[in-house]
Amino acid sequence: MLNMIESRVKYSVDVIREEAYQLVCEGKLHRQQSIYNLCKYIPPCEWPNVECELERHDFLLRDPIIDLLSGKSWIDD
């Protein structure tokens, strides 16, 4: 049970947002790609926790990453 709690804390929606933001800034992902593309950068054993956290906050894996990053300011906008 403790491992599950640690994973959930490690992948809170804020942590997922920050990870996605960094990947977009590095050019590894594009803002219009689906959130599902984050799975390439998250350890497979942790992905189910990430999925649950996203679902808990009403994000669908097919939603664009920009939806997850709402509220971030962009230099190129």
Residue frames relative to the residue before (quaternion, step in Angstrom):
aa qw qx qy qz dx dy dz
M 1.0000 0.0000 0.0000 0.0000 0.00 0.00 0.00
L 0.6330 0.5466 -0.3329 0.4357 3.58 0.98 -0.79
N 0.6374 0.5292 -0.3329 0.4504 3.61 0.96 -0.80
M 0.6396 0.5215 -0.3268 0.4605 3.57 1.00 -0.78
I 0.6508 0.5044 -0.3143 0.4725 3.59 0.99 -0.81
E 0.6446 0.5165 -0.3228 0.4621 3.58 0.94 -0.85
S 0.6540 0.5078 -0.3131 0.4651 3.60 0.95 -0.84
R 0.6535 0.5155 -0.3189 0.4534 3.55 0.94 -0.84
V 0.6452 0.4930 -0.3192 0.4886 3.57 1.01 -0.76
K 0.6400 0.5388 -0.3193 0.4451 3.57 0.96 -0.88
Y 0.7959 0.2276 -0.1092 0.5503 3.59 0.99 -0.78
S 0.1016 0.7724 -0.6105 0.1424 3.54 0.63 1.12
V 0.6663 -0.4985 0.3493 0.4306 3.58 -1.18 0.33
D 0.6269 0.5326 -0.3462 0.4511 3.61 1.05 -0.63
V 0.6440 0.5020 -0.3152 0.4837 3.59 1.03 -0.77
I 0.6358 0.5198 -0.3233 0.4702 3.59 0.99 -0.83
R 0.6382 0.5240 -0.3216 0.4634 3.59 0.97 -0.86
E 0.6769 0.4934 -0.2980 0.4578 3.57 0.87 -0.93
E 0.6279 0.5245 -0.3289 0.4717 3.58 1.02 -0.80
A 0.6618 0.4987 -0.3004 0.4723 3.59 0.91 -0.91
Y 0.6341 0.5378 -0.3223 0.4526 3.58 0.96 -0.86
Q 0.6653 0.5018 -0.2993 0.4647 3.58 0.90 -0.93
L 0.6616 0.5093 -0.3055 0.4578 3.59 0.95 -0.88
V 0.6395 0.4985 -0.3217 0.4890 3.59 1.05 -0.72
C 0.6601 0.5109 -0.3100 0.4551 3.61 0.91 -0.88
E 0.6836 0.4699 -0.2713 0.4881 3.58 1.09 -0.72
G 0.4904 -0.6855 0.4133 0.3446 3.58 1.28 -0.15
K 0.4607 0.6875 -0.4477 0.3385 3.58 1.22 0.23
L 0.7619 0.1385 -0.0904 0.6262 3.57 1.24 -0.52
H 0.3247 -0.7156 0.5822 0.2087 3.54 -1.27 0.46
R 0.6183 -0.5936 0.3767 0.3513 3.57 -1.07 0.72
Q 0.7032 0.4653 -0.2768 0.4609 3.60 1.11 -0.58
Q 0.4952 0.6329 -0.4478 0.3920 3.62 1.24 -0.07
S 0.5698 -0.5985 0.4334 0.3596 3.55 -1.19 0.48
I 0.6403 -0.5341 0.4044 0.3759 3.53 -1.23 0.58
Y 0.5546 0.6346 -0.3816 0.3794 3.57 1.10 -0.65
N 0.5990 0.5971 -0.3528 0.4003 3.60 1.09 -0.66
L 0.5192 0.6318 -0.4161 0.3976 3.59 1.21 -0.26
C 0.5547 0.6474 -0.3880 0.3503 3.59 1.14 -0.59
K 0.5822 0.5898 -0.3698 0.4200 3.61 1.18 -0.46
Y 0.7587 0.3818 -0.1719 0.4991 3.56 1.20 -0.57
I 0.6441 0.4599 -0.3100 0.5268 3.58 1.31 0.09
P 0.5358 -0.6266 0.4401 0.3558 3.61 -0.86 0.83
P 0.5764 -0.6346 0.3934 0.3320 3.60 -0.89 0.96
C 0.6593 0.5115 -0.3225 0.4469 3.60 0.99 -0.72
E 0.6897 0.4632 -0.2730 0.4850 3.61 1.21 -0.42
W 0.4997 0.7023 -0.4117 0.2960 3.58 1.19 -0.49
P 0.6334 0.5262 -0.3652 0.4342 3.67 0.87 -0.72
N 0.6368 0.5169 -0.3278 0.4688 3.60 1.06 -0.70
V 0.6346 0.5211 -0.3183 0.4737 3.55 1.04 -0.81
E 0.6396 0.5312 -0.3166 0.4567 3.58 0.93 -0.91
C 0.6619 0.5076 -0.3015 0.4620 3.58 0.90 -0.93
E 0.6614 0.5033 -0.3080 0.4630 3.57 0.93 -0.88
L 0.6453 0.5084 -0.3228 0.4701 3.59 0.96 -0.79
E 0.6582 0.5047 -0.3040 0.4687 3.58 0.92 -0.91
R 0.6221 0.5543 -0.3331 0.4413 3.58 1.03 -0.79
H 0.7387 0.3563 -0.1986 0.5365 3.56 1.19 -0.59
D 0.5632 -0.6753 0.3384 0.3351 3.55 1.26 0.60
F 0.4447 0.6366 -0.5000 0.3833 3.58 1.03 0.78
L 0.2503 -0.7348 0.6114 0.1534 3.54 -1.09 0.79
L 0.5778 -0.6104 0.4122 0.3515 3.57 -1.06 0.68
R 0.6594 0.4984 -0.3130 0.4677 3.61 1.17 -0.44
D 0.4844 0.6566 -0.4417 0.3730 3.62 1.25 -0.18
P 0.5126 -0.6330 0.4660 0.3456 3.60 -1.07 0.59
I 0.6260 -0.5619 0.3940 0.3703 3.55 -1.14 0.66
I 0.5871 0.5939 -0.3759 0.4015 3.60 1.03 -0.67
D 0.5941 0.5584 -0.3679 0.4471 3.61 1.11 -0.58
L 0.6494 0.5098 -0.2989 0.4786 3.55 1.06 -0.78
L 0.7408 0.4206 -0.2058 0.4817 3.55 1.09 -0.76
S 0.2682 0.7798 -0.5317 0.1931 3.59 1.16 0.32
G 0.7465 0.3648 -0.2945 0.4722 3.54 -0.99 0.87
K 0.5801 0.5502 -0.3899 0.4568 3.61 1.22 -0.21
S 0.3175 -0.7219 0.5725 0.2242 3.57 -1.09 0.62
W 0.2282 -0.7884 0.5656 0.0802 3.54 -1.04 0.85
I 0.5083 -0.6686 0.4632 0.2829 3.53 -0.94 0.92
D 0.7543 0.4212 -0.2186 0.4537 3.59 0.92 -0.88
D 0.4946 0.6521 -0.4390 0.3707 3.62 1.22 0.19
